[in-house]
Amino acid sequence: MPTCLERGLKKALAKGDTERPVSEWLKRNPLVLAHALAGDGLPRYMVAEFPFGTDFRADFVALAPFSGGCDVFFVELEPPEAHLFTRNGSIARRFNQAVSQIDSWRSFVEKERGSVLRELTKYTRKRDLLHKTDKHEPTDNCGYRLYDLIAAMRWSYHVVIGRRNKLTVEEQERKAAFWQHHCIDVMTYDRLLEAAQRLDTVGQRIAPAS
């Protein structure tokens, strides 16, 4: 039987054909997204709807500090019911738009790294979802600020779209290949459900300590 977080996320996924209900649910349960993104380390900070430049807004940005730097995860949500590919094998419209948008984000970040990090620092201090009462400036494990030149930033870009059971084996392979060929991690909402299940199992309902 689905437990608390898993049940709540399933309800959000069932509400309509847009990503908005899931986005609002993740704002209340950011640790689920943190665990879905976790690679070498669990994200310690997370903000929603981060605006950067004059034209861009990331649905979520998560930060996972390490010694001497920080992993920066930019996340774009697309509808749970969206298709990744068409019947003739082409990239579907919503998925193609998400990939194009991330390409634009990446180009902007590469050109405006310093300004993006300073704006992200300000935004995180005001709107950190994982530490709602702790508004200190985000730092890495050595105490370096995001915009300190000595700090190494490892940027990654993620699209959450569709459901796993709607993909054929070939389409699963094509989805996975976006990391190798485009440096974009494409995940279905099933990865979020699996993260919710793990958190329910261990009863880990609080944010990680900073």
N, C-alpha and C positions, 0 to 999 in steps of 0.2 A: 504494500500500500504506500502511495507517495507520502512523504513526510513534509514538514512545515515549509521549508524553502522550495523544495521541488514542487509541492502542490501550488504554492503561490505563483511560481514562475509558469507553470502550466496554465493557470488561469489567465495570466497576462498574455501568454501566447495565443490563447483562444479568443481574445478580444479583438476582433476585426482583422483587417488585412494590412495594417500599417505597423511600423516599428514603435510608435509612440507609447502604447501601453507597456511594452517591455522596457523602454527607456525610462519611463517613470518608475517602474518597479525596481530597476537596477539602481536608481538614485537612492532608494530606500534600503537596498540590499547590495551595496557596492562590493562586498567581499566575495560575492559569487563571481562577478566579472574579474576581480583580482585573481582568484584561483584559476579561472579559465585561461587567463593570460600568462600565468606564472611559468617562467622558464628556469633560469638559474636562481631567481629569488622572487619572493612574493612582493608585489607592489605595496608600497607603504603609504602612498598618497594617490588620490584620485579626484578628478574634477569632471563635471558634466558640462556640455555645451560650451567648450572653450573657444572663444573667438580670437582669431589671429589674422593679421593683415586687414584688408578692407573687405574681403570677399569670402573668407573661410570660417568654418565653425566645425570643430570636431565633436562628435556626440560624447565621447569620453576621452580623457587623457590620463594614463596611469604612470606612476613613477616608482621604479624599484631601485633604490640606491645600492651601490656596492662600494668597495674600498677604492676611492679614486675616481668615482664617476657614478653614472646613473643610466639605467635602461628607461627609455621614454616610449610608451606605447600610445599611438594614436588609433582610435577606434571609430569606425563608421558602421552604424546599424542600418540594415535594410529590412524590408518586411519578412516575417517568418514564412509567408506563403510565396515569396518571390522565387522564380526559377533562375538557376544559374545559366542554363543553356536552353536553346530552342530545339525543336524536334529535328531540325536539319543540322544540329551540331554547332551552330553559331553561339557566341556569347549573348545572353539575353539582355534586354535593354537596361533594366535596373542594375544588373551586375556590371555591365559595361560602363554605366555612368559612375558607379562607385569606384571602379578601377581608374577611370579617367580623373576623378576627383582626387584620389590619393596620389596620382602622378603629379597633379598640380600642387598638392600639399607638400610633397617631397621637394619639388623644385623651389618652392617658396622657403621652406626650412633651410635648404642648403644655401640659399642666398642671404637669408635674414636670421641666421642661427642665433646671434646675440639678442636681437630684439624679441624673438619668439621665446627664448628662455627667460628673459626679464618679465615679459608679460605673463608667462606661465607661472613664474614665482609669485607675482602679485595675485593672480587669480587663485592659486592654490592656497595662499594665506587666508583668503576670504571664503573659499568654497570647497575646502577639502572634505569629501564625503566620508573618508575613513576616520577622520579626527575632527568631529564637528565642534568640539570645545577646545581644541588645541590648535592655535593659529600661528604657531611658530613658522619661520621660513624653512622651506625644505632644503635639506643638505644631504650629501652622501655620507658614507660611513666614516670618512676622514674629517668631516666637518666642512667640506667645500660646498659653496653655493652652486646652484645650477649654472649660473652665468660666469663663474670663475673660469678663467682660461685654462687653468691647470686641470679642471675636471673633464673627464672623458664622457661624452654622451653617445649612447648606442640607441639609435632611432629605429623603431619598427612600426609597421603599418598593418592594420587588421580590419577585415571586413567580416561582419556577422550577417549571414543571409541564409534563408531557406532551411529545409529540414533534410536530414541524412537519408531518410527512407524514400525520398523522391529522386535520389540520384542513382543512376546505374553504376556498375563497377567502372566502366570507362569514364563516366563523368566524375566519379570520386578521384580517379587518377588525374584527370585534367584539373580538378580543383586543387589537389595537392601540389601540382606542378607550378601553380602560381607563386609559391614561395621560392622555388628554384629559378624560375624565369623572370619573375616580376618583383621579387622581394616583398611580396604581400602575403600575409597569412590569412587565408580564407577559411572561416569556420562556420559550421551551421549552428543553429541554436541548441542542438543536441549537446554540444560541448558545455554550454552554460548549464543545461539540465544535469549533466554529469557532475559538474562542480557543485551544484546545489545538493545533489545526492550525497557527495562526499562530506560536505559541511553538515548536513543533517545527521549523517552516520556518527560523526565524531562530536557533534554538539557544539561546533565552533561558530558561535554566533556573534563574536566580538571582533573588532578590528585588530590587526597585529600591532604589537607595541612598537613605538618608534625608537 
